[in-house]
Amino acid sequence: MYKYLEILNNILNDGKWKSNRTGIKTLSISGAMFEHNMQEGFPLLTTKKMGLKNISAELEFFIKGKTSKKWLQDRNCHIWDEWANPIVVEKRVQEIEKLENRKLTREEILKIQFEEDDLGPVYGAIWRDWNQDGMIDQLKIAIDKLKTNPFDRRIIVSAWNPNFMYMQALPPCHYGFQLLSDGEYVDLLWNQRSVDTFLGLPYNIASYAMLLLLIAKETNLKPNKLIGFLADVHIYENHIEQVNTQIKRKPYPLPKVIIPDDKWKGIFEWEYTDFILENYQSHSRLTGEVAV
């Protein structure tokens, strides 16, 4: 995972300070590319300890088109705790403000957002139901195309649907991916508009790597290249110390992930515990606050 550390170094050396909606400044660069050969191991970061079950729970959530925060929390996954469907939150805020005849503070609004279960049609909800009418299942179409015509250059799944963005807890950061195959191997290439490089990117890398493994198994192909095209690539100001610690650490050899045949019922029935992580060795955890 030296490529990940290279991206961190590029931000530290060439980044410019920028303001953003969160109120926490970022050191940012425009444009980077992450590339990994899956034959070299599973790209789970080793320069800080990471939990793959948490990442896999979110991926199952996406694959199954879920929108309930509680579904994730029931699996001890708290990635989405701070977000919620803005339409539902705004309605609740208006109701309370009218009842109490006052404006709610930012902290009170964030508390309502934290407690609301509905995330709106985020990521997988659009992957599985583009128009939210049960007619277009992009992920299924992509997998069927890969099975019947692996050389197709139009196998694309998009999470970026402006028709529903006003309802989404967060407009998609990783907004689309493409599958390319030579008939034996399959590559996954994803696009990302905004990249929290310390907290978010390691999750994105591992999540799309797991998705590539699942798609490869579903289509009887071999997983090959995992490539991310990254736009606004940044480190939040309150993560700089952790990043400086991380880049001093030497990566360990990458682990291996196995999707057991005896538990395999197909990608759409896969569950987040249906994998085996082998030989994962890492440095200690590094934590940081999520910018909301």
TASUL-V923781 format. One record per backbone hydrogen bond with DSSP energy under -1.0 kcal/mol. NH is the residue of the N-H (numbers start at 0). CO is the residue of the C=O. If there is no record, write none. Layout:
# TASUL-V923781
nh co
NH CO
NH CO
This chain:
# TASUL-V923781
nh co
4 0
5 1
6 2
7 3
8 4
9 5
10 6
11 7
12 8
13 9
14 10
15 27
17 25
22 19
25 17
26 234
27 15
28 232
30 230
31 229
33 227
35 225
37 223
39 36
40 37
41 254
43 41
54 50
55 51
56 52
57 53
58 54
59 55
60 56
61 57
62 58
63 59
64 61
65 60
68 116
72 68
73 69
74 71
75 72
76 71
80 77
82 79
84 117
88 84
89 85
90 86
91 87
92 88
93 89
94 90
95 91
96 92
97 93
98 94
99 95
100 96
101 96
108 104
109 105
110 106
111 107
112 108
113 109
114 110
115 111
118 66
121 119
124 121
125 122
126 122
127 123
129 135
131 128
137 126
138 126
140 136
141 137
142 138
143 139
144 140
145 141
146 142
147 143
148 144
151 148
155 153
156 176
158 174
159 174
160 158
163 160
166 163
168 118
176 156
177 188
178 154
179 186
181 184
185 221
186 179
187 224
188 177
189 226
190 175
191 228
192 172
194 231
196 194
196 233
199 195
200 195
203 199
204 200
205 201
206 202
207 203
208 204
209 205
210 206
211 207
212 208
213 209
214 210
215 211
216 212
217 213
218 214
220 215
221 183
223 185
225 35
226 187
227 33
228 189
229 31
230 191
231 192
232 28
232 230
233 194
234 26
236 24
238 235
242 238
243 239
244 240
245 241
246 242
248 245
255 277
257 275
268 265
273 270
274 272
275 257
277 255
282 45
